[in-house]
């Protein structure tokens, strides 16, 4: 049971991080970004395919190089795509724009690395044995790094000028602009931060999945579900929703066949949409 809880907690943190980066984009641009799973895959490909396998960098150097690459990519996406999309008169056009962006990223991945999946040998491998319980180190790393990221985000938003500016823009862009906040610059930083979080997710799930274009498809959907379950557009809600989803999903295999595990997340999502659409921590505006 302890092993199931730890595995569920680790996957819950992954869903929570997806929900967090999704919420950051929604709050800063007003866009519902349905290309975030491709951002995650791109982060994994940059780390594993480019910097580790092709250039032969150590994992530590590869992480730093990938972080810089994805941050720069996030700034370009914000200035060239997200900000123009957010100014469109129709939300449908903006939504379609994010879907098209995801498709473009997929084709870039296919063009550079090809269609064949691959794995990274000896990356975050090994097991931790506690009595009769065996836990993969990958899950331990996921939990530790996710806690550090969540704590870092809390510090950023509560105690720094940049974080307060992000919160101000998310609440009222016009008022933030009148107060001297550079809204475009703020959106660019928030998008870059969200892209870096996607990169971290992509790297963390490499030991769990094969590196391929659709590796984060289900993770992305469940991260979106986590945001809705916790409270759409509310960061603590996304974290709580992700952890709840991961734990319930993991525990469900004790009473249901494992093949139905993915269904549990979406059943919970439907229940919340029907009976509490504002989520666990959300509130009506």
C-alpha positions as CSV (number, residue, x, y, z in Angstrom):
1,X,0.0,0.0,0.0
2,X,2.9,2.4,0.8
3,X,4.3,1.8,-2.6
4,X,1.0,2.6,-4.2
5,X,0.8,5.8,-2.2
6,X,4.3,7.0,-3.1
7,X,3.7,6.2,-6.8
8,X,0.4,8.0,-6.7
9,X,1.9,11.0,-4.9
10,X,4.7,11.2,-7.6
11,X,2.2,11.0,-10.4
12,X,0.0,13.4,-8.6
13,X,2.8,15.9,-8.5
14,X,3.3,15.5,-12.2
15,X,-0.4,16.2,-12.8
16,X,-0.1,19.2,-10.4
17,X,2.9,20.7,-12.3
18,X,1.0,20.3,-15.6
19,X,-2.0,22.0,-13.9
20,X,0.2,24.8,-12.6
21,X,1.8,25.6,-15.9
22,X,-1.6,25.4,-17.6
23,X,-2.9,27.9,-15.0
24,X,0.0,30.3,-15.4
25,X,-0.8,30.6,-19.1
26,X,-4.6,31.0,-18.5
27,X,-4.0,33.7,-15.9
28,X,-1.4,35.6,-17.9
29,X,-2.8,35.4,-21.4
30,X,-6.4,34.2,-21.0
31,X,-5.6,31.4,-23.4
32,X,-6.6,27.8,-22.9
33,X,-3.3,26.2,-24.1
34,X,-3.9,22.8,-25.6
35,X,-0.3,22.4,-26.8
36,X,1.3,22.0,-23.4
37,X,1.8,18.2,-23.9
38,X,4.0,19.0,-26.9
39,X,6.0,21.5,-24.8
40,X,6.6,18.6,-22.4
41,X,7.7,16.3,-25.2
42,X,9.9,19.0,-26.7
43,X,11.6,19.4,-23.3
44,X,12.3,15.7,-23.1
45,X,13.6,15.6,-26.7
46,X,15.9,18.6,-26.2
47,X,17.3,17.0,-23.1
48,X,17.6,13.4,-24.1
49,X,17.8,13.6,-27.9
50,X,19.9,16.7,-28.4
51,X,22.1,17.3,-25.4
52,X,22.6,13.8,-24.0
53,X,22.6,11.5,-27.0
54,X,23.8,13.8,-29.9
55,X,26.1,16.2,-28.0
56,X,27.1,13.8,-25.2
57,X,26.6,16.3,-22.4
58,X,26.4,15.0,-18.8
59,X,22.8,15.0,-17.4
60,X,23.6,18.1,-15.2
61,X,24.9,20.2,-18.1
62,X,22.1,18.9,-20.3
63,X,19.5,20.1,-17.8
64,X,21.0,23.6,-17.8
65,X,21.3,23.7,-21.6
66,X,17.7,22.5,-22.0
67,X,16.5,25.1,-19.4
68,X,18.1,27.9,-21.3
69,X,16.7,26.6,-24.7
70,X,13.1,26.1,-23.4
71,X,13.1,29.5,-21.6
72,X,14.2,31.2,-24.9
73,X,11.6,29.2,-26.8
74,X,8.9,30.3,-24.3
75,X,9.7,33.9,-24.8
76,X,9.5,33.5,-28.6
77,X,6.1,31.7,-28.3
78,X,4.7,34.4,-26.0
79,X,5.8,37.3,-28.1
80,X,5.1,35.7,-31.5
81,X,2.0,33.6,-30.8
82,X,0.3,33.8,-27.4
83,X,0.1,37.6,-27.2
84,X,-1.4,37.9,-30.8
85,X,-3.7,35.0,-30.1
86,X,-4.9,36.6,-26.8
87,X,-6.0,39.7,-28.8
88,X,-8.2,37.8,-31.2
89,X,-11.9,38.6,-31.0
90,X,-12.9,35.0,-30.9
91,X,-11.8,32.5,-28.2
92,X,-12.4,29.7,-30.7
93,X,-9.7,31.1,-33.0
94,X,-7.3,31.4,-30.1
95,X,-8.0,27.9,-29.0
96,X,-7.5,26.5,-32.5
97,X,-4.2,28.5,-32.6
98,X,-2.8,26.6,-29.6
99,X,-3.8,23.3,-31.1
100,X,-2.0,24.3,-34.4
101,X,1.0,25.3,-32.3
102,X,1.1,21.8,-30.8
103,X,1.0,20.3,-34.3
104,X,3.8,22.5,-35.5
105,X,5.9,21.4,-32.5
106,X,5.2,17.8,-33.3
107,X,6.4,18.2,-36.9
108,X,9.5,20.0,-35.7
109,X,10.3,17.1,-33.4
110,X,9.7,14.6,-36.3
111,X,11.9,16.7,-38.6
112,X,14.8,16.8,-36.2
113,X,14.7,13.5,-34.3
114,X,12.5,11.3,-36.6
115,X,9.4,9.3,-35.7
116,X,11.0,6.5,-33.8
117,X,10.8,6.4,-30.0
118,X,13.9,5.9,-27.8
119,X,14.9,5.6,-24.2
120,X,17.7,7.1,-22.1
121,X,19.8,4.4,-20.4
122,X,20.7,4.7,-16.7
123,X,18.8,7.9,-16.2
124,X,17.1,8.2,-12.8
125,X,17.1,4.4,-12.5
126,X,17.5,2.2,-9.5
127,X,15.3,1.3,-6.6
128,X,15.0,2.2,-2.9
129,X,14.2,-0.7,-0.6
130,X,12.3,0.0,2.7
131,X,11.7,-3.3,4.3
132,X,9.7,-5.4,1.9
133,X,8.7,-2.3,-0.2
134,X,10.6,-1.4,-3.3
135,X,10.3,2.1,-4.7
136,X,11.8,3.4,-7.9
137,X,14.2,6.3,-7.4
138,X,12.5,8.0,-10.3
139,X,9.3,8.5,-8.2
140,X,11.4,9.8,-5.3
141,X,13.1,12.3,-7.5
142,X,9.8,13.4,-8.9
143,X,8.4,14.1,-5.4
144,X,11.5,16.0,-4.2
145,X,11.9,18.1,-7.3
146,X,8.2,18.9,-7.5
147,X,8.1,20.0,-3.9
148,X,11.1,22.3,-4.6
149,X,9.3,23.8,-7.6
150,X,6.0,24.3,-5.8
151,X,7.8,26.0,-2.8
152,X,9.9,28.1,-5.3
153,X,6.7,29.3,-7.0
154,X,5.1,30.2,-3.7
155,X,8.2,32.3,-2.8
156,X,8.3,33.9,-6.2
157,X,4.6,35.0,-6.2
158,X,4.5,36.1,-2.5
159,X,7.9,37.8,-1.9
160,X,9.3,39.1,-5.2
161,X,8.4,42.1,-7.3
162,X,8.2,39.9,-10.4
163,X,5.8,37.5,-8.7
164,X,3.6,40.3,-7.5
165,X,3.6,41.8,-11.0
166,X,2.5,38.4,-12.4
167,X,-0.4,38.2,-9.9
168,X,-1.3,41.8,-10.8
169,X,-1.4,41.0,-14.5
170,X,-3.5,37.9,-13.9
171,X,-6.1,39.9,-12.0
172,X,-6.4,43.0,-14.3
173,X,-4.1,43.7,-17.2
174,X,-5.4,47.3,-17.7
175,X,-4.8,48.2,-14.1
176,X,-1.4,46.5,-14.1
177,X,-0.4,48.6,-17.1
178,X,-1.6,51.8,-15.4
179,X,0.6,50.9,-12.4
180,X,3.7,50.7,-14.7
181,X,3.8,47.0,-15.2
182,X,5.1,46.0,-18.7
183,X,2.3,43.5,-19.5
184,X,3.9,42.1,-22.7
185,X,7.2,41.5,-20.9
186,X,5.3,40.0,-18.0
187,X,3.4,37.6,-20.2
188,X,6.7,36.6,-21.9
189,X,8.3,35.8,-18.6
190,X,5.3,33.8,-17.4
191,X,5.1,31.8,-20.6
192,X,8.8,31.1,-20.4
193,X,8.4,30.0,-16.8
194,X,5.5,27.7,-17.8
195,X,7.7,26.3,-20.6
196,X,10.5,25.6,-18.2
197,X,8.0,23.7,-16.0
198,X,7.0,21.7,-19.0
199,X,10.7,20.9,-19.6
200,X,11.1,19.7,-16.0
201,X,8.0,17.4,-16.4
202,X,9.4,16.0,-19.6
203,X,12.7,15.2,-18.1
204,X,11.2,13.7,-14.9
205,X,8.9,11.3,-16.8
206,X,11.7,10.0,-19.1
207,X,12.3,7.0,-16.8
208,X,8.5,6.2,-16.8
209,X,7.7,6.6,-20.5
210,X,9.4,6.1,-23.9
211,X,10.6,9.4,-25.4
212,X,8.2,10.0,-28.3
213,X,6.0,12.7,-29.7
214,X,2.8,11.7,-27.8
215,X,4.5,10.7,-24.6
216,X,2.7,13.4,-22.6
217,X,-0.7,13.2,-24.2
218,X,-2.4,11.4,-21.3
219,X,-0.3,13.4,-18.7
220,X,-1.4,16.6,-20.3
221,X,-5.1,15.7,-20.3
222,X,-4.9,14.6,-16.6
223,X,-3.0,17.8,-15.8
224,X,-5.9,19.8,-17.3
225,X,-8.3,17.7,-15.3
226,X,-6.3,18.4,-12.2
227,X,-6.7,22.2,-12.8
228,X,-10.5,21.8,-13.2
229,X,-10.9,19.6,-10.2
230,X,-8.8,21.8,-8.0
231,X,-10.3,25.1,-9.2
232,X,-9.7,26.4,-12.7
233,X,-7.2,29.3,-12.8
234,X,-6.2,28.9,-9.1
235,X,-2.6,27.6,-8.5
236,X,-3.2,26.0,-5.1
237,X,-6.2,24.3,-6.6
238,X,-4.2,22.9,-9.4
239,X,-1.7,21.4,-7.0
240,X,-4.4,20.0,-4.7
241,X,-6.3,18.6,-7.8
242,X,-3.2,17.0,-9.1
243,X,-2.3,15.3,-5.9
244,X,-5.9,14.1,-5.3
245,X,-6.0,12.7,-8.9
246,X,-2.7,10.9,-8.6
247,X,-3.5,9.3,-5.2
248,X,-7.1,8.2,-6.1
249,X,-5.9,6.9,-9.5
250,X,-3.1,4.8,-7.8
251,X,-5.3,3.5,-5.0
252,X,-8.1,2.6,-7.5
253,X,-6.0,-0.3,-8.8
254,X,-6.6,-2.1,-5.5
255,X,-10.4,-2.4,-6.3
256,X,-10.4,-2.1,-10.1
257,X,-8.4,-3.8,-12.8
258,X,-5.4,-1.7,-13.7
259,X,-6.6,-1.2,-17.3
260,X,-9.4,1.1,-15.9
261,X,-6.9,3.3,-14.1
262,X,-7.0,6.1,-16.7
263,X,-10.8,6.1,-16.7
264,X,-10.8,7.1,-13.0
265,X,-9.4,10.5,-13.6
266,X,-12.0,11.4,-16.2
267,X,-14.8,10.0,-14.1
268,X,-13.7,12.3,-11.3
269,X,-13.5,15.2,-13.8
270,X,-17.1,14.6,-15.0
271,X,-18.4,14.4,-11.4
272,X,-16.8,17.8,-10.6
273,X,-18.1,19.4,-13.8
274,X,-21.6,18.2,-13.0
275,X,-21.8,18.9,-9.3
276,X,-19.0,21.4,-8.4
277,X,-17.7,23.0,-11.6
278,X,-15.7,25.6,-9.6
279,X,-13.5,22.8,-8.2
280,X,-12.4,22.1,-4.7
281,X,-10.8,25.5,-4.0
282,X,-12.5,27.6,-6.7
283,X,-15.3,30.0,-6.2
284,X,-17.9,31.7,-8.4
285,X,-16.9,35.0,-9.8
